[in-house]
Amino acid sequence: MRTDSSPGTLPAREHLPAAGAGTPVLDVVIPVYNEEKDLGPCVRGLHEHLTRTFPYAFRITIADNASTDSTPHVAGRLAERFPRVRSVRLEQKGRGRALRTVWSASDAPVLAYMDVDLSTDLNALLPLVAPLISGHSDLAVGSRLSRSSRVVRGAKREFISRSYNLILRGSLQARFSDAQCGFKAIRRDVAQVLLPLVEDSGWFFDTELLVLSERAGLRIHEVPVDWVDDPDSTVHIVRTATDDLKGVWRVGRALATGSLPLDRLARPFGDDPRDRDIEDVPQGLARQLVGFCVVGVLSTLFYLLLYSGFRTFTGSQAANGLALLVSAVANTAANRRLTFGVRGRGGAVRHQARGLVVFGIGLALTSGSLAALNAATSDPAHSTELAVLIAANLAATVLRFLLFRAWVFPGRDRSPGTTAAPSGQDATPGWQHAPAASGWQHAPAASGWQHAPAASDGQHAPAAPDRQHATMPLQPVRSPLPTRPSRPSGLDPRDFR
């Protein structure tokens, strides 16, 4: 897992400004390996669709993964025919390697990729990139497993796909629904910081990118897609599944040990609405209280189990001391990572040392309680000892939280390197739309969810000279759904025969 340096924290999300003439807003990458048959129809169809429906300048990049057939020649002819198409040749295979190479060198503010077989309906492309253009989200993914998705594929692929995503949810706590759909987009500023952390260069690249993004707190937008399986797909299912499982193990181990500096992906203060000042509530207190309570309950159960085990061969004071020592180390480590969001190994020794001081205070409270109980009765029952210890631990827990927040992990209520806006001033702007420039508004959808043409002449209008910072936000006009219960015949891919 890579932990090398990157450009730094991310800027606040803002609506992308209107690009100048010749500067693409969207760069769609099509990674290919020996696709001489499908490449031409794919690029021509995608180019026609974007020219007709996409209201910004775009580019299509063919990333050839060391093809051994005539794919490079087909890509070259397409690049010569279409000015908005270019071809990049790589001498090594790997979809992840191709995407990293092209995305790292692209000047477009929004980067996307799709599979060459065009299994995903292209009408989902604009909804995919719109949240990135508007500044609402950091990444966007197509999902074949969303409730409103419409998918045509065999039972074998359906089982493998759902099983793999179930494994991701169980092992890496992933919350996105579909990791492997070949239909994704990312903002360039996010890619510049995130790509150096992604190690895989093959099919697991997508999953690793999404897991790290989610763990770093980035916003992922999911788009339900219409998807028809390609029966001629060359993907080797068994080998790909094996590599993916190895990747799950590697990423899970890196996340568990805290070796990934994910805090470098933090947004500036003010970009997250949870950073806003709430009267009489310190920053992050509610979330920290919930995390601390969960860790505290688990630590108490762990402590009681240890105490009961140690009590079988030693006295109450020794059993209490040993149980508290072991559970205190585990409690400090859990609160460090889960409650106060400290990642990596930096400062871990100092945190544990201060945690042991807090443990000493807890030991004094619980030991004093046991001493008082033994002074009151010469032979207290085991259940009475546990009740006294629970009460003493509750008091120690409150004090432990206050000391953790103020002394052990001070200043962990905001992202590293961020500061609050001065009094009377607005925080760093985020997720805000600048005023819309004239033009580029979508007409109401025609029957059957078809796109209206982007412009009558099929060309992109340049930005107005007196509005250098004007933006062109997407402004869909919602029309009422038709009264008929279903769409016209042929629009649902599940109707295909």
Residue pairs with C-beta under 8 A, 6 or more apart in sequence:
1 197
1 199
1 250
1 251
1 254
1 259
1 260
2 196
2 197
2 198
2 199
3 197
3 259
3 260
3 261
4 196
5 196
6 192
6 193
6 194
6 196
6 197
6 264
7 192
7 193
8 193
8 264
9 193
9 264
9 265
9 266
9 267
9 268
9 415
9 417
10 138
10 189
10 190
10 193
10 265
10 266
10 267
10 268
11 189
11 267
11 268
12 267
12 268
12 270
12 271
12 428
12 429
12 430
13 135
13 136
13 137
13 138
13 187
13 267
13 271
13 430
13 431
14 135
14 429
14 430
14 432
14 434
15 133
15 134
15 135
15 432
15 433
15 434
15 471
15 473
16 25
16 109
16 110
16 133
16 134
16 135
16 471
17 434
17 469
17 470
17 471
18 437
18 463
18 467
18 470
18 471
18 472
19 25
19 56
19 57
19 109
19 463
20 462
20 463
21 57
21 462
21 463
22 57
23 57
23 107
23 108
24 56
24 57
24 58
24 59
24 84
24 107
24 108
25 56
25 57
25 58
25 108
25 109
25 110
25 133
26 50
26 54
26 56
26 57
26 58
26 59
26 108
26 110
26 111
26 112
26 129
27 58
27 59
27 60
27 61
27 102
27 103
27 106
27 107
27 108
27 110
27 111
27 112
28 46
28 50
28 58
28 59
28 60
28 61
28 112
28 113
28 114
28 125
29 61
29 63
29 98
29 99
29 102
29 103
29 111
29 112
29 113
30 39
30 42
30 43
30 46
30 60
30 61
30 62
30 63
30 113
30 114
30 115
30 116
31 63
31 65
31 95
31 98
31 99
31 113
31 116
32 39
32 62
32 63
32 64
32 65
32 67
32 71
32 75
32 116
33 64
33 65
33 66
33 67
33 71
33 93
33 234
34 67
34 68
34 69
34 71
34 234
35 42
35 67
35 71
35 116
36 67
36 69
36 70
36 71
36 73
36 74
38 116
38 117
39 62
39 71
39 74
39 75
39 78
39 116
40 74
40 78
41 118
42 116
42 117
42 118
43 60
43 62
43 78
43 82
43 85
44 78
45 118
45 122
46 60
46 114
46 118
46 122
47 60
47 82
47 84
47 85
49 122
49 125
50 58
50 60
50 84
50 125
51 454
51 458
52 451
52 453
52 454
52 458
53 126
53 451
53 452
53 453
53 454
54 125
54 126
54 454
55 440
55 442
55 454
55 455
55 460
55 472
55 474
56 133
56 440
56 460
56 472
57 460
58 84
59 84
59 85
59 86
59 106
59 108
60 82
60 84
60 85
60 86
61 85
61 86
61 87
61 88
61 102
61 106
62 75
62 78
62 79
62 85
62 86
62 87
62 88
63 88
63 90
63 98
63 99
63 101
63 102
64 71
64 72
64 75
64 87
64 88
64 89
64 90
65 90
65 92
65 93
65 94
65 95
65 97
65 98
66 90
66 91
66 92
66 93
72 87
72 89
75 87
75 89
76 87
78 85
78 87
79 85
79 86
79 87
88 98
88 101
88 102
90 97
90 98
90 101
92 201
94 201
94 202
94 205
95 202
95 203
95 205
96 198
96 200
96 201
96 202
96 203
96 204
96 205
96 206
97 201
97 202
99 113
99 205
100 195
100 198
100 201
100 205
102 111
103 111
103 186
103 188
103 191
103 195
104 191
104 192
104 195
106 188
107 188
108 188
109 187
109 188
109 189
110 129
110 132
110 133
110 185
110 186
110 187
110 188
111 185
111 186
111 187
111 188
111 191
112 125
112 128
112 129
112 184
112 185
112 186
113 182
113 183
113 184
113 185
114 120
114 125
114 182
114 183
115 182
115 183
115 230
117 230
117 232
117 233
119 182
119 227
119 228
119 229
119 230
120 142
120 181
120 182
120 183
120 225
120 226
120 227
121 225
121 226
121 227
121 493
123 226
123 449
123 450
123 451
124 142
124 183
124 223
124 224
124 225
124 226
126 451
126 474
127 223
128 140
128 141
128 142
128 183
128 184
128 185
128 221
128 223
129 140
129 185
130 474
131 137
131 140
131 221
132 138
132 139
132 140
132 185
132 186
132 187
132 221
133 473
133 474
134 433
134 473
134 474
135 430
135 431
135 432
135 433
136 219
136 221
136 431
137 219
137 220
137 221
138 186
138 187
138 190
138 213
138 218
138 219
138 220
139 184
139 185
139 186
139 187
139 190
139 209
139 210
139 213
139 218
139 219
139 220
139 221
140 184
140 185
140 186
140 220
140 221
140 222
140 223
141 176
141 178
141 181
141 183
141 184
141 185
141 210
141 220
141 221
141 222
141 223
142 178
142 181
142 182
142 183
142 184
142 222
142 223
142 224
142 225
142 227
143 149
143 176
143 177
143 178
143 181
143 222
143 223
143 224
143 225
144 151
144 161
144 178
144 181
144 225
144 227
145 161
145 162
145 165
145 177
145 178
146 177
146 178
146 222
146 224
146 225
147 224
148 224
149 224
149 225
149 226
149 227
150 226
150 227
150 492
150 493
150 494
151 158
151 226
151 227
151 228
151 229
151 493
151 494
152 227
152 228
152 229
152 493
152 494
152 496
153 227
153 228
153 229
154 229
156 237
157 229
157 237
160 237
160 241
161 178
161 180
164 179
164 180
164 241
164 244
165 174
165 177
165 178
165 179
167 245
167 248
168 174
168 179
168 207
168 211
168 248
169 175
171 248
171 252
172 211
172 248
172 251
172 252
172 255
174 210
174 211
174 214
175 214
176 210
176 214
176 220
176 222
177 222
178 222
179 206
179 207
179 210
180 203
180 206
180 207
181 225
181 227
182 206
183 223
183 225
184 206
184 209
186 194
186 209
190 213
190 218
190 265
193 264
193 265
194 209
194 212
194 213
194 216
194 218
194 265
197 212
197 260
197 261
197 262
198 205
198 208
198 209
198 212
199 208
199 250
200 207
200 208
200 247
202 240
202 243
203 235
203 240
203 243
203 244
204 243
204 244
204 246
204 247
204 248
207 244
207 247
207 248
207 251
208 247
208 251
210 220
211 251
211 255
212 251
212 260
212 262
213 220
213 265
214 220
215 255
215 260
215 262
216 262
216 263
216 265
216 266
217 265
217 266
217 267
217 272
218 265
226 492
226 493
227 493
228 493
228 496
254 260
258 337
258 343
258 344
258 345
259 344
259 345
260 343
260 344
261 343
261 344
262 343
263 341
263 343
263 344
263 415
263 416
266 415
266 416
266 417
266 418
267 415
267 430
268 418
268 428
268 430
269 275
269 414
269 415
269 418
269 419
269 420
269 421
269 427
269 428
270 276
270 421
270 426
270 427
270 428
270 429
270 430
271 427
271 428
271 429
271 430
271 431
272 430
274 284
274 287
275 283
275 414
275 418
275 427
276 427
277 283
277 420
282 413
283 413
283 414
283 420
284 412
284 413
284 414
285 413
288 339
288 340
288 405
288 413
289 401
291 335
291 338
291 339
291 340
292 335
292 339
292 401
292 404
294 338
295 331
295 334
295 335
295 338
295 339
296 331
296 397
296 400
296 401
298 334
299 327
299 330
299 331
299 334
300 390
300 393
300 397
302 327
302 330
303 323
303 324
303 327
303 393
304 323
304 386
304 389
304 390
306 322
306 323
306 326
306 327
307 319
307 320
307 323
307 386
307 389
310 318
310 319
310 322
310 323
311 319
311 382
314 322
316 370
316 374
316 385
317 367
317 370
320 363
320 366
320 367
320 370
320 389
321 363
321 367
324 359
324 362
324 363
324 366
325 359
328 355
328 356
328 358
328 359
328 362
329 352
329 355
329 356
331 355
332 351
332 352
332 355
332 356
332 358
332 359
332 408
333 352
335 404
335 409
336 342
336 348
336 351
336 409
337 343
339 404
340 404
340 405
340 409
340 412
341 412
342 351
342 409
342 412
351 408
351 409
354 407
354 408
355 404
355 408
358 399
358 400
358 403
358 404
358 408
361 396
361 399
361 400
361 403
362 393
362 396
362 399
362 400
365 392
365 395
365 396
365 399
366 389
366 392
366 393
366 396
368 392
369 388
369 389
369 391
369 392
370 385
370 388
370 389
373 380
373 384
373 385
373 388
374 380
405 412
414 420
420 427
421 427
421 428
433 471
433 473
434 469
434 470
434 471
434 473
435 470
435 471
436 470
436 471
436 472
436 473
436 475
437 463
437 464
437 467
437 470
437 471
437 472
438 464
439 461
439 472
440 454
440 461
440 472
441 475
441 477
442 451
442 452
442 474
442 475
442 476
442 477
443 452
443 477
444 452
444 477
444 479
445 451
445 452
445 479
446 452
447 482
447 488
448 487
448 488
448 491
449 487
449 491
454 460
455 461
463 470
464 470
486 492
489 495
